[in-house]
């Protein structure tokens, strides 16, 4: 599991790659807590490299979106892989989180 991040203008792009199981989800949550901008900008999760995600990952995504909102930061999710899209659909996350088909649309 690898977690990369980069700044693209006002957007912090976080790109996890690999299997997001319970252990990795904890690491992802800690990484995002440290990186989350305060009061401006947006965080975008580039999910194109996620091959598996556990329910712990969904909790991290939801907690991050809530934390971002309280800090005045938009949280977006882009390029969900088929397994992650299925999990978002099944859990109802596609209705409550901002999901984009492409990274480009999430960055606009």
N, C-alpha and C positions, 0 to 999 in steps of 0.2 A: 504494500500500500504506500502510495506516495501522495503528498499534498503539496501542490505548488500554488503560488499566488503571485499576482502582478498587479500593478496599478495601470489602468487605462483611463486617463483623464480623471473624471470624478468617480470612476468605478473601480472598486477592488474586486478583482476576479480571483476566485478560489476554485482550484481544479483538483478534486480528489480523483485518484486513479486506482482501480482495482476493486477488491472486495471490501465493502464497508460493514464489517460485523461489529459486535458490541465493543470489543477492545479498540478497534480502529476508530469507531464513532466517538469514544472518549477523547482520543487524540485530536480528532477533527474539531470537537467542541472546544477544547483548550486552545487550539490554534486560532480558531475563529474569534474567540473571546479576546485574544491578544491583538488581533488585526482589525476588529470591527471599528470603523471610523465613528467619531462621536459628533453628532449634530449636522452632518452634511454628507452628501454623496450617496452612493449605493454599493451594496455588495451583491455580486453575481456569482452563483455557483455554476460553473461549467461542468455539467454532469456527463459529458460525452465519454469519459473514461471509466465510468462506474459499471462494473460487471455484476455486482450483487449488493443489495442493501438490506439490512435487518431492520426490525422495528425500532431498535435503538437509534438507527440513523434517522428515521422519521422524527423521533423525539428531538434529536439534535437540530434538524432542519426547522422544525416548528418553534423550538425554543430560540433559535437564532433569529427567525423572522419576528418573533414577539419582542425580543431584546432590541433588535434593530429599530422596530417601530417606536418603542419608547425612547430611543435615542435620536429619533428624527432621521433615520436612515432607511432607505428602501432596500428590500431584500428580494432578489429575483433568482429564478432557476432556469437554466438553459440547456438545451440539447439532452433531454432525458433519454437514456438508453431504454430499450424495450422493457427489461426487467424493472427498472426504476419507474417508468411510465405506468406499468401495470400496478405497481405498488402504490403510486400516487393516486391512480384512479380508484383502486379498491378501498383505500383509506379515506377518500374524499379530499385529499390534499390539493388536487387540481382545482377544486372549487374555492379553497381558502388561501392558497399561495399563488404568487405571480409566476406563472410558468410560460416560457417562450420556446418556440421550436428551434430557433437559431440563436447563436451567441450574438450575432449582429443586431437582432431585434431587441435582445435584452440590454444591449449597450446603447440603445437609442432613447 
